[in-house]
């Protein structure tokens, strides 16, 4: 299995924009020049603005201002001049898709004492809020992911993070959450919330992340 | 004794991989309106909320259909009516820093709000349309593809 994973990774690392141009070229052969596409950069719910690169064999157009849009008539034409759309026009064109957007998932953190898989008493106080969120969202997809601080060996911490995640999953299950919708994962000390050198105790990294989707 | 230690090491180091391999779902359908289907392994399944999603699923909506999905990296994809969208590739492996998401929209409308993956690797998210590829470095995008 290791071999499969490695070769898969190597193959993926060669994937670049060139690969997509090749895909587009092949699509072009099969389907002709491609249907008209309209692309809009929306501001985030929190107001920040990202960046989109629109690429085809004829050129690239970058969108990086709110409500900026480009139309691409076909694979054989450069992506059109960027223009700022009216918010009302965007909401009209994308009305149904925008309405279908789910509420973002909600995350909770449960903390642990050093070397322990028993949540701190304070953390346990947030379990009712987790249950309430699961119920309110009608969630059928919950992740429980265990972590540790950087004290101790990688193997020890991997095991500790698994025990922490399992403990939190057990608590949720005892409160009536269907175990079939809980997915457990664990990373040991590999994914700290707060970066520290190795061998440093850090209570904020001794955690289980619960994501309610 | 040595055998026991080696055995424990195999269990401890090997298990994350085992869990990932056993459960390859890439997300979940959160909400559905009207007629929406998933084409999976040459079968067409009507979609309900809670339906699990897998790589290569094709999502199809009729004139009255729309739906919202939450993917494993907490990104949000919503699809409007008369659409056909392929979830071609989804890799979210934080332990290996191995990330990629490739969606193809053949027709219709979608909106996408990036999640953890785009934060970890801004080149990881691509949406392909019949006439261009969109590299989504962040964070909120809407796409409409006219029928040919």
Interface residues (C-beta under 8 A of the other chain):
Chain A: X1 X2 X5 X9 X12 X15 X17 X20 X21 X23 X24 X27 X31 X32 X33 X34 X35 X36 X37 X38 X39 X40 X41 X42 X43 X44 X45 X48 X50 X51 X52 X53 X54 X55 X56 X72 X73 X74 X75 X77 X79 X90 X93 X94 X95 X96 X97 X98 X99 X100 X101 X102 X103 X104 X105 X138 X140 X141 X143 X155 X158 X159 X162 X183 X184 X185 X186 X187 X190 X191 X211 X213
Chain B: X9 X12 X13 X15 X16 X17 X19 X21 X23 X27 X28 X30 X31 X33 X49 X50 X66 X67 X68 X69 X70 X72 X74 X76 X78 X79 X80 X81 X91 X94 X95 X96 X98 X100 X107 X109 X110 X111 X113 X114 X126 X128 X129 X130 X131 X132 X133 X134 X135 X136 X137 X138 X139 X140 X141 X142 X143 X144 X145 X146 X147 X148
